Amino acid sequence: MCCGSTGDTLLKKGMSEFGPVDTHHLWHVVAALGNPWILIGIACLTIFFASYLTALSWADLSYVLPATALGYVLVTFFGKYFMHENVTPWRWLGVVLISCGVGWVTRGPSLTERKPRESPIHRHGEQHEIA
């Protein structure tokens, strides 16, 4: 979550320095990859993605995805204090509501328990030899 929020903030910083990109000149997006803030942001987002995949390997999607929503708190904080954005009280209220929702989600189990699957080797009491 920290790497995702940091990566998003660094992408914004890099794109603010780079300037606007319009749909008629999309090759500017490729040129933006030369900005060090964007490269570091991409590295942070890659770490976030690897962590996200790891979490999905042991927990339910309906548990993991809301937990990543806490990144909205960090992004809003970074936007206000590092990017000097105007964060209104309404935005802060939205962040508080998201945080409350995440708190409710995390009170449940992180993984749905499933019954073990029946092995195809021992189906209906039959014994099959494996060649």
Residue, then its C-alpha position, 0 to 999 in steps of 0.5 A: m500500500c505504501c509503495g502504491s501510494t508513493g508510486d502514484t505520487l511520484l508519477k504525478k510529480g513527474m507528469s507535472e514536470f513533464g507537462p500535459v499529454d493529449t490524445h493527438h500526441l500520445w508518443h509524449v507518454v513514451a518520452a515521459l519515461g525519461n523523467p526520473w520521478i516517473l521511473i522511480g514511481i514505476a519501480c514503486l508500483t512494480i513493488f506494489f503489484a508484486s505485493y498485491l499478487t502475493a496477498l492474493s495468493w493467500a487471501d480472498l480478493s474481497y479482503v485484499l482489494p478493500a485493504t489496498a483502499l487505505g492507500y487513498v489515505l496516504v495519497t490524500f496526505f501526500g497530495k496535500y503535504f508534498m504536492h501542495e494540493n487543495v484538499t477540501p474537508w469534503r475530500w477528507l470526509g470521503v477518505v474517512l468514510i473509505s477508512c471506516g469501510v476498510g475497517w469493517v471489511t477487515r473484521g471478517p475472515s481473510l480467506t474463505e474456507r473451502k472443502p477439499r476437492e475430491s481427487p480424480i484418482h479416487r473417485h466414487g470409491e474406485q481405485h485406479e492405477i497410475a501408469 
